[in-house]
Amino acid sequence: MDRERRDAVLWRNRALTLFDRVSLPVAVCDVYGAVLLANPAMAGECGTTPGRLRGRDVLELFRPQEATQVERIAEALRLRHRSRYQVSVRWRAPGGAERYGELTADPVSDAVGDTPMLLVMLRVMGERETADEPGAVRVTAVEARILALLAGGATTARAARETGLTADGVTYHLRRLKARWGAANRTELVARAYALGVLVAGVWPPAPA
């Protein structure tokens, strides 16, 4: 049994190291729904960093569309049922649009008798755009900080240290910015950030507007 427990812990730790490398928003929560770990994709849906999601209630971040779904899940967890649970949710994306999708929660633990944690995955199904102010540029505070660091010559590793992200987390945000602005590389990203007023022109070190 001790060997089985060690093997289970080993494989769980290996799985957690993959968090930063997957584009699917994923989090590990306690049985009450408080976030213990989150990957950059999950944090990106909330416009923050993984560390700042720790301790937040996942159902406050992503609001259930039907309260009865949550009540059924809470009762099932109280009875230690280990089924997969799904909740329809909606939330406000960093750019201001209201998104909707589905949270899937799988109870996981090292042993059957242990209190389970919840492996939570978010599937984005669509969004309803809100009216932006004329000329508004959609960037989060984290994205603006990363752009300012790059404009000052920071490497990915340094940007990660300065923002509290991993290197993969920084790369994830840059990939999203490139897709949003149609930029080919980091130099073009920085140029567009100045052109769009995301970074303050004529200021050193570079700073977000």
N, C-alpha and C positions, 0 to 999 in steps of 0.2 A: 504493500500500500504506500509506503514511504517513497519507493521508486516511482510509482504511478503519479503521486502528488508532485514530485520533483519534475517529472517529464511534463506534466500539465502546466506547471509554472513556467518551465522553459519555453514551451510552445506559445504560451500566452504572451510572454515577454517578446518573443520574436514577432508575433503578430502585431503587437503595439508599436514596434519599430517601423512598421509599414505605414503607419498613420500619415506621416508627412509626405508619402509618395503616391497616395491615391487621390484622385480628383473627386471621388464621392464624399460628401460631407458625413463624417462619422464621429461619434462621441461614446465614451464609456461613462455611465451614470450609476449612482447607487440606487438601491431599490426604491427610494423616494423620488428619484428623478433629478437629483443634484449632479451637475457635471463634475466628473473626476478628471477626465482627459478629453481633449478635442483636437482634431486635426485642423490644419490651416483652411481646408475647404469649408468645414463647419463654421469656423470662426469668421471666415470671409462672408458667409451669409448673414452674419450679425454685425459686420463692419468693425471687427475688433481682432485681437490676437488670441491664440489658444489659451494662454495663461490667464487672461481676463475673463474667460468663460468659466473658470473653475469655481465651483460652489453655486453657480446660477441654476435656477430651476429650468429644465429644458422645456417645460410646458408654459413657462412665461415667455421664453424666447420665441417659441413657435406655438401659437395659440390654437387649441383644439377647436374644430368647427362644431363638434357634437360633444357635449359634456357627458352624455351617457357612455360614450366610448371609454373615457377615462375612468369612470366609476366601475365599469366591468373589468378593466385591467387591474385596478387597485384591489378589487375583490379577489381576482385570480391570483395575484401575487401574494396576497395575505394567506391564501390557501396553499401557497408554494406550487402552483401550477407552472409548468415550464413550456408553455406554448409560445409561438411567435405572435406578437401583438402589433396591430396597426392603428394609427390615429391620423385622421385627416386634419391638416393644420394650415394656418396662414401666418404670414409674418411680413414685416416691412423690410425690404432689401435696402442695402446701403445707398443705392441711387435714388430711393424714394418710391419705387414701385412696390405694389402689394403683390407678394407671391403666394402661391398655394401649392401644396404638395402632400406628401405622406411620410410620416415617421414610422419606422419599423423598429420594434424593440424586441431583442432576443435575450432572455435571462441566461447568464453564464456564470459558472463557478468552478472551482477546482475539484469539489466533491459534491455529491448529491445532497448531503445534509447541510452544506454551507449556505449562508444567506447569499443569494445571487446578486450579481451586478447586472446592469442592462447595457447591452451593446446596441446603440441607437444609430440608425442610418436614415438619412433624409433624402427623399426623392423629390426633386423639383419638377412640378408638372406644368407650371405656367405662371404667368403674372399679368396683373392688370396695371397698366401704366397710369401714373398720376400726372396731373398737369405741372410741368416744370416752369419756373420763371424764365422769361426770354433770356437766352444766352447762358443758362445754367449749365455747369459742367459737373458730371457725375464722378466724383472721386471720394473715397473715404479718407479719414485722417491718417490711417496706416499707409494707404497708397501715396498720399501727398508726402508723408515723411520719407518713404522709400525713394520717391522721385527726387526730393531735395538732397538726400544722401548720394544718390547716383550723380546728380549734377555737380556735387563737390568732389567727385572722383572716387567714391567709396566702392569697394569690391562687394560682391554678394555676401561674403563672410562678415565683413564689417557692418553692412546694412542689417544683417541678421542680429548681430550683437547689439546694435543701437536700438533696434525695434523690439527685441525680445522674441523674435521669430527664429526658426531654423533656416538654414540656407534654402531648403526645399520650399519653405513657407514664403520666402522672398520671391523665389522663382515663380511660385504659383500666382502671386499678386502681379508680377510683371507680365506673365502670360495673359492674364485677364485684361490688363491695360493695353497690351499690344492688340488683342482681339477687338477691344472696344474702340480704339482709335485707328486701327488699321496701320499700326506702326511696324516697320520691318525689323528694327533693332533698338537697342537701348539709347543710342545717340538720338535717334528720331523720337523716341519717347520723351526724352528730356527737352528737345526742341519744341515739341508740341505742348508740353507742360507749360513752358514759358509763353508760347503763342496763345494758349487758352487762358492764361492768367492763374494757373494752378500754382506756379512758382513766382515769387516777386522778382521782377527785373531790376538789375542794377544793384543787387544786394549780395554781399559775400560775408560769411558762407551762405550758400543758397538756402532759402527758407520758403515754406508754404505760404500762400497768400492768406 
